[in-house]
């Protein structure tokens, strides 16, 4: 079964204060806190006093709590009403940026379906037909400014740089670009060598390279010059490499007091969904009002599978 997790718009109401954290912390703090906050808000909206219709204080006695929504083979956590208004102004007033994280340990063969699922959810949420920029983050790649021109394949989290799978994935992104769903494409953590290897295999080359600089290091001059030559914009970020590990997902969806109570408390319990949980992808979206530079809508979706036996990579 697919589990679709959503944070809703974290810029609305007082939710931003719930997820505020120091700029030095990784973005999965924002992801996890915003998901947890949205779960809690949905539970409280169902029953303001915290007692659900089933008589339990946290709703854990139902496999599918009433604040979630079952749709075909997916369970939405919490339920999503896509009929609600999206952006406040006309589409051309916004820059919409999306970053899609392909997670470690997930076969590259799933990325075609995952990409379309993730983008479709963002389009439905914002009520738009296209996004301006999609940045993809491939697993197993870490940018190291000190090693930018030396042995990039070893600058990873123990996984090989599966170059062929990245090229195959890029074909999918190019098809979405051709269909008009994505105006520009971008990559994350690509240094000079990797870009030089990758660009000849593209029909639509990345217009953005987003890199994570440890301790505010200076961007390597070689990369600056190469990016300028290829007309690639360099951006920085502080996103986690493995933004949603298995252990974190279990904790978020498990039976603990501040968790969603979706997963069963034990292998023989009937108080939740049975099976191993395997996070598949995470997508972050941001809609900025162009003339004011104001972030009007920002949020996350994540998808996990339940029922498959997986290795613990928490």
C-alpha positions as CSV (number, residue, x, y, z in Angstrom):
1,X,0.0,0.0,0.0
2,X,1.2,3.5,-0.8
3,X,1.2,6.1,1.9
4,X,1.0,9.7,0.7
5,X,2.2,12.1,3.4
6,X,1.6,15.9,3.1
7,X,2.5,18.9,5.1
8,X,0.0,21.3,3.5
9,X,1.0,24.9,3.1
10,X,3.5,25.6,5.9
11,X,3.2,29.3,5.3
12,X,-0.4,29.4,6.4
13,X,-1.7,30.5,9.8
14,X,0.7,29.9,12.7
15,X,2.3,26.9,11.3
16,X,5.5,28.6,10.3
17,X,6.3,29.3,14.0
18,X,5.9,25.6,14.7
19,X,8.6,24.6,12.2
20,X,11.0,27.5,12.6
21,X,14.6,26.3,13.2
22,X,18.1,27.7,13.0
23,X,19.4,28.1,9.4
24,X,22.3,25.8,10.3
25,X,20.0,22.8,10.8
26,X,19.2,20.5,8.0
27,X,15.9,20.7,6.0
28,X,14.6,17.4,7.2
29,X,13.9,19.1,10.5
30,X,11.4,21.3,8.6
31,X,10.1,18.3,6.7
32,X,9.5,16.1,9.7
33,X,8.1,19.0,11.9
34,X,5.8,20.2,9.2
35,X,4.4,16.7,8.5
36,X,3.9,16.1,12.2
37,X,2.2,19.5,12.6
38,X,-0.2,18.8,9.8
39,X,-1.0,15.4,11.2
40,X,-1.8,16.9,14.6
41,X,-3.8,19.8,13.1
42,X,-6.0,17.2,11.1
43,X,-6.5,15.1,14.2
44,X,-7.5,18.2,16.3
45,X,-9.8,19.4,13.5
46,X,-11.6,16.1,13.6
47,X,-12.0,16.3,17.4
48,X,-10.9,19.5,19.1
49,X,-10.7,17.9,22.5
50,X,-8.3,15.3,21.2
51,X,-10.8,12.4,21.6
52,X,-11.7,10.6,18.4
53,X,-15.1,9.1,17.6
54,X,-13.7,5.7,18.4
55,X,-13.2,6.7,22.0
56,X,-9.4,6.7,22.0
57,X,-7.3,9.7,22.7
58,X,-5.1,9.5,19.6
59,X,-7.1,7.5,17.0
60,X,-4.7,4.6,17.0
61,X,-7.4,1.9,17.2
62,X,-8.4,2.3,13.6
63,X,-6.2,1.0,10.8
64,X,-7.3,4.0,8.7
65,X,-8.1,6.9,11.1
66,X,-10.9,9.1,9.9
67,X,-8.6,12.0,9.4
68,X,-6.9,10.1,6.6
69,X,-8.3,9.2,3.2
70,X,-8.2,5.9,1.3
71,X,-8.1,6.3,-2.5
72,X,-7.6,3.2,-4.7
73,X,-4.2,1.8,-3.6
74,X,-3.1,4.9,-1.6
75,X,-3.7,6.2,1.9
76,X,-3.5,10.0,2.2
77,X,-2.1,11.1,5.5
78,X,-3.9,13.4,6.3
79,X,-6.8,13.5,3.8
80,X,-6.2,16.1,1.1
81,X,-9.0,18.2,-0.4
82,X,-7.7,19.2,-3.9
83,X,-10.8,21.2,-4.5
84,X,-9.6,23.9,-2.1
85,X,-8.2,27.1,-3.8
86,X,-4.6,26.9,-4.8
87,X,-2.6,30.1,-5.5
88,X,-4.2,33.5,-4.7
89,X,-3.1,35.2,-8.0
90,X,-2.8,34.4,-11.6
91,X,-0.3,31.7,-12.5
92,X,2.1,34.0,-14.3
93,X,2.6,36.0,-11.1
94,X,4.6,33.1,-9.6
95,X,7.9,31.3,-9.8
96,X,7.2,27.7,-8.7
97,X,10.3,25.6,-7.8
98,X,10.1,21.9,-7.0
99,X,12.9,19.7,-5.6
100,X,12.5,16.0,-5.9
101,X,14.6,13.7,-3.7
102,X,15.1,10.2,-5.0
103,X,15.9,8.2,-1.9
104,X,18.8,5.8,-1.2
105,X,18.1,2.1,-1.6
106,X,15.1,2.6,-4.0
107,X,15.6,1.0,-7.5
108,X,16.2,3.5,-10.3
109,X,13.5,1.6,-12.3
110,X,10.8,3.2,-10.1
111,X,11.9,6.8,-10.8
112,X,9.7,7.2,-13.9
113,X,6.5,6.5,-11.9
114,X,7.8,8.4,-8.8
115,X,8.6,11.5,-10.8
116,X,5.1,11.6,-12.4
117,X,3.4,10.9,-9.0
118,X,5.3,13.7,-7.2
119,X,4.8,16.3,-9.9
120,X,1.2,15.5,-10.3
121,X,0.6,16.0,-6.5
122,X,2.2,19.4,-6.6
123,X,0.2,20.5,-9.7
124,X,-3.0,19.4,-8.0
125,X,-2.1,21.1,-4.8
126,X,-1.3,24.4,-6.4
127,X,-4.0,24.2,-9.1
128,X,-1.5,24.8,-11.9
129,X,-0.5,23.0,-15.1
130,X,3.2,23.5,-15.0
131,X,6.2,24.4,-12.7
132,X,9.0,26.7,-13.5
133,X,12.0,24.6,-12.2
134,X,12.4,21.0,-11.2
135,X,15.6,20.2,-9.3
136,X,16.4,16.5,-8.9
137,X,18.5,15.1,-6.1
138,X,20.0,11.7,-6.9
139,X,21.0,9.3,-4.1
140,X,24.7,8.5,-3.5
141,X,26.0,11.9,-4.5
142,X,27.5,14.5,-2.1
143,X,29.2,17.7,-3.2
144,X,32.6,18.2,-1.7
145,X,34.2,21.5,-2.6
146,X,37.7,20.2,-1.8
147,X,37.2,17.2,-4.1
148,X,35.4,19.0,-6.9
149,X,37.8,17.9,-9.6
150,X,39.0,14.7,-8.1
151,X,37.3,11.3,-7.9
152,X,33.7,12.5,-7.5
153,X,32.5,9.0,-7.7
154,X,33.9,8.4,-4.2
155,X,32.2,11.5,-2.7
156,X,29.1,9.5,-1.8
157,X,27.4,7.8,1.1
158,X,28.8,4.4,0.2
159,X,26.7,4.0,-2.9
160,X,28.2,3.9,-6.4
161,X,27.5,6.8,-8.8
162,X,25.0,5.0,-11.1
163,X,25.6,7.2,-14.1
164,X,23.5,5.2,-16.5
165,X,20.4,5.4,-14.2
166,X,20.8,9.1,-13.9
167,X,20.8,9.5,-17.7
168,X,17.7,7.2,-17.9
169,X,16.0,9.3,-15.3
170,X,16.8,12.5,-17.1
171,X,15.0,11.1,-20.2
172,X,11.9,11.1,-18.2
173,X,12.4,14.6,-17.0
174,X,13.0,15.7,-20.6
175,X,9.7,14.2,-21.7
176,X,7.9,16.2,-19.0
177,X,9.7,19.3,-20.2
178,X,8.6,18.5,-23.8
179,X,5.0,18.2,-22.6
180,X,5.2,21.7,-21.0
181,X,4.9,20.5,-17.4
182,X,8.3,21.7,-16.5
183,X,9.9,24.9,-17.9
184,X,13.5,24.3,-16.6
185,X,15.4,21.3,-15.2
186,X,18.1,21.3,-12.6
187,X,20.5,18.9,-10.7
188,X,22.0,18.8,-7.3
189,X,25.5,18.1,-6.1
190,X,27.1,18.1,-9.6
191,X,30.7,19.2,-9.8
192,X,32.7,19.9,-12.9
193,X,33.6,16.3,-13.7
194,X,30.1,15.0,-13.3
195,X,28.6,17.9,-15.3
196,X,31.1,17.3,-18.1
197,X,30.2,13.6,-18.2
198,X,26.5,14.3,-18.0
199,X,25.8,17.1,-20.4
200,X,26.7,15.3,-23.6
201,X,23.9,12.8,-22.8
202,X,21.2,15.4,-22.4
203,X,18.9,17.0,-24.9
204,X,17.6,19.5,-22.4
205,X,20.6,20.4,-20.3
206,X,20.2,21.5,-16.6
207,X,19.8,25.2,-16.2
208,X,20.6,25.0,-12.4
209,X,23.1,23.1,-10.3
210,X,22.3,23.2,-6.6
211,X,25.1,22.4,-4.3
212,X,25.5,21.9,-0.6
213,X,28.5,23.8,0.8
214,X,29.8,22.5,4.1
215,X,30.6,25.2,6.7
216,X,29.8,28.0,4.1
217,X,32.8,27.0,1.9
218,X,33.6,29.0,-1.2
219,X,32.3,27.6,-4.5
220,X,35.3,26.2,-6.4
221,X,36.5,28.6,-9.1
222,X,36.6,25.7,-11.6
223,X,32.9,25.1,-11.1
224,X,32.1,28.8,-11.3
225,X,33.9,29.1,-14.6
226,X,32.5,25.9,-16.1
227,X,28.9,26.7,-15.0
228,X,29.3,30.2,-16.6
229,X,30.5,28.7,-19.8
230,X,27.6,26.2,-19.9
231,X,25.1,28.9,-18.8
232,X,24.2,26.9,-15.7
233,X,23.1,28.9,-12.6
234,X,24.7,27.8,-9.3
235,X,22.5,27.7,-6.2
236,X,23.2,26.5,-2.7
237,X,21.2,24.6,-0.2
238,X,21.4,22.8,3.1
239,X,19.1,19.8,2.5
240,X,19.8,16.5,4.0
241,X,21.3,13.9,1.7
242,X,19.0,11.2,3.0
243,X,16.0,13.4,3.9
244,X,13.6,10.7,5.0
245,X,15.3,7.6,6.4
246,X,13.4,4.4,7.2
247,X,13.7,4.9,11.0
248,X,12.5,8.4,10.9
249,X,9.5,7.3,8.8
250,X,8.6,4.6,11.2
251,X,8.8,7.0,14.1
252,X,6.6,9.6,12.3
253,X,3.9,7.1,11.4
254,X,4.1,4.8,14.4
255,X,2.0,4.5,17.6
256,X,4.0,6.9,19.8
257,X,2.2,9.8,21.5
258,X,3.3,12.5,19.0
259,X,3.2,10.2,16.0
260,X,0.4,9.5,13.4
261,X,-0.6,6.1,14.7
262,X,-0.9,4.7,11.3
263,X,1.5,1.7,11.7
264,X,0.6,-1.2,14.0
265,X,2.3,-1.1,17.4
266,X,3.5,-4.7,17.1
267,X,3.6,-7.5,14.5
268,X,0.5,-9.2,16.1
269,X,-1.5,-6.0,16.8
270,X,-4.5,-4.9,14.9
271,X,-4.3,-1.2,15.8
272,X,-2.7,-0.1,12.5
273,X,-1.2,-1.1,9.2
274,X,1.0,-4.2,9.3
275,X,4.3,-4.5,7.4
276,X,7.6,-2.9,6.8
277,X,7.6,0.8,5.8
278,X,9.9,1.9,2.9
279,X,10.0,5.7,2.1
280,X,10.2,6.1,-1.7
281,X,10.6,9.8,-2.5
282,X,10.2,13.3,-1.1
283,X,9.2,16.5,-3.0
284,X,9.5,20.1,-1.8
285,X,7.6,22.8,-3.5
286,X,7.8,26.6,-3.2
287,X,5.6,29.3,-4.9
288,X,7.1,32.8,-4.8
289,X,5.2,35.9,-5.9
290,X,7.5,37.4,-8.5
291,X,7.1,41.1,-8.0
292,X,7.2,40.9,-4.2
293,X,9.6,38.0,-3.6
294,X,7.2,36.6,-1.0
295,X,6.8,32.9,-0.5
296,X,3.1,32.3,-0.6
297,X,3.0,28.6,-0.6
298,X,5.5,26.1,0.5
299,X,5.2,22.4,1.5
300,X,6.2,18.8,1.2
301,X,4.8,15.6,-0.1
302,X,6.4,12.2,0.6
303,X,5.5,8.7,-0.4
304,X,6.2,5.4,1.4
305,X,5.3,1.8,0.7
306,X,4.1,-0.6,3.4
307,X,4.3,-4.3,3.2
308,X,7.7,-4.9,1.6
309,X,10.6,-6.4,3.4
310,X,13.3,-3.8,3.5
311,X,16.8,-3.3,5.0
312,X,17.0,-0.8,7.9
313,X,18.9,2.2,6.6
314,X,18.0,4.5,9.5
